[in-house]
Amino acid sequence: MARKRRSFSPSFKAKVALEATKGIETIAEIARKHKLHATQINLWKKQLHDGAEELFVDAKSKPSVRPSDEPESAELYEQIGRLKAQLEWLEKKVAQDGD
């Protein structure tokens, strides 16, 4: 029987990563204390260091993030219109050929 995968809350991850960053205890001691693998702690520590810069970015200076691969709503409405027209044409064509 497979073991159920453990999941950790963001607050727990932050707490452990901060503990590792402080350097008061070694990674091995922290891992033993929280029953984690040292690699996992190092990963969370790296994520904390990489993401710390985003904490201090002013909300006003953040560019509005919009995924470029998502089509605009106008494009979607245009596509819906085309598909409806094609469907109506096909329904008429099938009705004519079936008679």
N, C-alpha and C positions, 0 to 999 in steps of 0.2 A: 504494500500500500504506500502510495506516495505521500510525502510530507506536505502539509499545506504551507504555501509560501507566506512568509511574514511580510506585513507592510507597516511602514512607519510614518507617523505624522510629520508634516514639515517642521513643526516646533521641536520635535524630538531630534530630527536631523540637524537643525540649527544648533540646538543645545550641545550635541555631541561634537559637531564641527567646531564650535567655539571653544569647547573644552580642549580639542586637539590643537587648535591654533594658539591657545594660551601657553602650551608647552609645560604646564606644571607637572602633568603626568605623561608618561610615554604612551605612544599609540597602542602598544601591547597591553598596558595597564587599563587603558580606556576600553579597549576591545573586550578584555576579560570582564571588566565591571559591568558592561552593558550587554554582554553575550553576543558580540558582533565579530565580524572578521576585520582584520586590520585594513585590508584592501577597501572594504566598504567605507570605513572611516576616512581613509585617505581620499576616496572619491568625493565624499560629502565635503571634506575640507577644501578640495580643489574647486568644487562648485560654489562654495561660499566665497572663496577668493575671486573667482571669475565673475560672480554676480554682484559682488559688493559695490561695484562702480554704479550699477543701476539704482542703488538706493539713494544716491545723492544727485541724480539727474532731476532738474526742475521740470515739473509737469508742463509748464508753459513752453519750454524749449524742446519737448519731445515731439518729434514729427509724428503725425497721425499715420499709423501703420495700417496699410491696406494691402492685402495679398494681391499681387498683380495677376495671378492666374484665375481669380474669380471674375466672371463676367459682370458687367454693369447690369442693373435692373432693366434699363431700357433695352439692352441687347436680349435679355431673357424674354421680355414681353414681345419683342419682334419675332423671336424664334417661336414662341407659343402661337402667335398669329399665323405664321407660315405653316406650322404643323396642323393647326385647325383647318386651314384652307385645303391642305393636302388631304386630310382625313375626309372632309366633305366631298372633295372631288372623287376620292376612292370609293366612298359610299355610293355616290351617284353612278359611278362606272360599274360597280358590282351589281347594283339594282338593274341597270340597263342590260348587262350581259346575262343576268339570271332570267330575264323575261323571254 
